[in-house]
């Protein structure tokens, strides 16, 4: 009977420890500067399935109600250590060019408010410092500048998003 009670007490403890998402000491975030202000977004990556070209990195910022407000996507990033230029492209083209897009959202997070395209004359790079295929971990840094797409705005004034020293530490999306 005593063994039975000990087992019952240990089961929740074992289950709790095995289900933690932070087993690898990963922050699952990107932290950096967005237009010179501290910025933090939740992050994850997936393998680029439409074209099987590298990985796609996604970073999202939510309101206090859990509604999506901002999303940065850097797509077709080689899954290996290195420094890669981020260039103007479309994610639909079947070529190995790393690209990115930044969007803001409104309503309950399902309506795109503004789309920002890569500013081609800026120095846009992603640096991968760790790419572990066994643990499905990616670490690195993003520096990129985006301009609002004038087709997304009634007012055609230039709106710029500049991401600087965006340190990332993320895992594969489950």
C-alpha positions in Angstrom: 0.0 0.0 0.0 2.8 2.4 0.8 4.5 1.8 -2.6 1.2 2.5 -4.3 0.9 5.9 -2.5 4.5 6.8 -3.4 3.8 5.9 -7.1 0.7 8.0 -7.1 2.6 11.0 -5.7 5.4 10.6 -8.2 3.3 10.3 -11.3 2.2 14.0 -11.5 5.8 15.1 -10.7 7.2 13.0 -13.6 4.5 14.1 -16.0 5.0 17.8 -15.2 8.8 17.6 -15.7 8.5 15.7 -19.0 6.0 18.2 -20.6 8.0 21.4 -20.0 8.7 23.3 -23.3 11.8 24.8 -21.9 13.7 21.5 -21.4 16.5 22.8 -23.8 16.8 26.2 -22.0 15.4 28.0 -25.1 13.6 31.3 -24.9 11.3 30.7 -27.9 11.6 34.4 -28.7 13.2 37.1 -30.7 14.4 40.1 -28.7 15.8 43.3 -30.3 15.0 46.8 -31.3 12.1 47.7 -33.6 12.4 51.4 -34.6 14.8 51.9 -31.7 12.3 50.6 -29.1 12.7 47.3 -27.2 10.7 44.6 -29.0 10.0 41.0 -28.2 8.0 38.4 -30.1 7.2 34.8 -29.8 9.1 32.6 -32.3 9.1 29.2 -33.9 10.3 27.7 -37.2 9.0 25.2 -39.6 10.6 23.4 -42.5 9.7 25.2 -45.8 7.3 22.6 -47.1 6.0 24.2 -50.2 9.4 24.1 -51.9 11.6 22.1 -49.4 14.0 25.0 -49.3 15.5 25.6 -45.8 13.3 26.8 -42.9 10.7 29.5 -42.3 11.1 31.6 -39.1 7.9 33.1 -37.7 7.7 35.8 -35.0 4.4 37.0 -33.6 3.4 39.7 -31.1 0.0 39.5 -29.4 -2.3 41.9 -27.6 -3.2 41.4 -23.9 -6.3 39.6 -25.2 -4.3 37.1 -27.2 -5.1 38.7 -30.6 -2.3 38.7 -33.2 -1.0 42.2 -33.8 2.4 41.8 -35.6 4.1 39.1 -37.5 7.6 38.9 -39.0 8.3 36.0 -41.3 11.8 35.2 -42.7 11.5 32.4 -45.2 13.7 30.0 -47.0 16.6 30.4 -44.6 19.3 27.7 -44.9 19.3 25.4 -41.9 23.0 25.8 -41.3 25.4 28.2 -39.6 26.2 31.3 -41.8 25.2 34.8 -42.8 22.5 35.1 -45.4 21.3 38.2 -47.3 17.5 38.8 -47.1 16.3 39.9 -50.5 13.1 41.0 -52.1 11.3 37.9 -53.3 8.0 36.2 -53.0 7.6 33.0 -50.9 5.7 31.5 -53.9 8.8 31.3 -56.2 10.6 28.0 -56.2 14.1 29.4 -55.8 16.5 29.4 -52.8 16.4 33.1 -52.0 15.9 34.1 -48.4 13.1 36.7 -48.1 11.0 38.4 -45.4 7.7 40.2 -44.8 6.4 42.1 -41.8 2.6 42.6 -41.2 0.4 44.3 -38.7 -3.1 43.0 -37.9 -6.4 44.4 -36.6 -9.7 43.3 -35.3 -9.3 40.0 -33.5 -6.0 39.3 -35.3 -7.4 37.8 -38.5 -7.4 41.0 -40.6 -4.1 42.2 -42.2 -3.8 45.9 -41.5 -0.5 46.8 -43.2 2.0 44.8 -45.1 5.7 45.9 -45.1 8.0 44.9 -47.9 11.8 44.6 -47.6 13.6 47.9 -48.2 16.0 46.8 -50.9 18.7 49.5 -50.4 19.1 48.6 -46.6 21.5 46.0 -45.3 19.1 43.1 -44.6 20.7 39.9 -43.2 20.1 36.9 -41.0 23.0 35.3 -39.2 22.5 31.7 -38.0 24.8 31.0 -35.1 23.4 27.6 -34.2 21.4 25.1 -36.3 20.9 21.8 -34.4 18.9 19.2 -36.4 18.8 16.7 -33.5 17.3 19.1 -31.0 15.5 21.3 -33.7 17.0 24.5 -32.4 17.9 27.6 -34.3 19.8 30.6 -32.9 20.9 33.8 -34.6 20.3 37.4 -35.3 18.1 39.4 -37.8 18.7 42.9 -39.1 16.2 44.2 -41.7 14.3 47.3 -42.8 10.8 47.3 -44.2 8.7 49.9 -45.9 4.9 49.9 -45.9 3.4 48.7 -49.1 1.7 51.8 -50.6 -1.1 49.6 -51.9 -2.0 48.7 -48.3 -2.5 52.3 -47.2 -5.0 55.1 -48.2 -2.3 57.6 -47.0 0.8 56.9 -49.1 3.2 58.4 -46.6 6.3 56.2 -46.0 6.1 54.1 -42.9 9.3 52.2 -42.0 10.0 49.3 -39.7 13.6 48.7 -38.8 14.5 45.6 -36.9 18.0 45.8 -35.3 19.9 43.2 -33.4 16.9 40.8 -33.3 18.4 38.0 -31.4 16.5 34.8 -31.9 16.4 31.5 -30.0 13.6 29.2 -31.2 12.6 25.6 -31.8 10.7 23.7 -34.4 6.9 24.2 -34.2 5.2 21.1 -32.7 
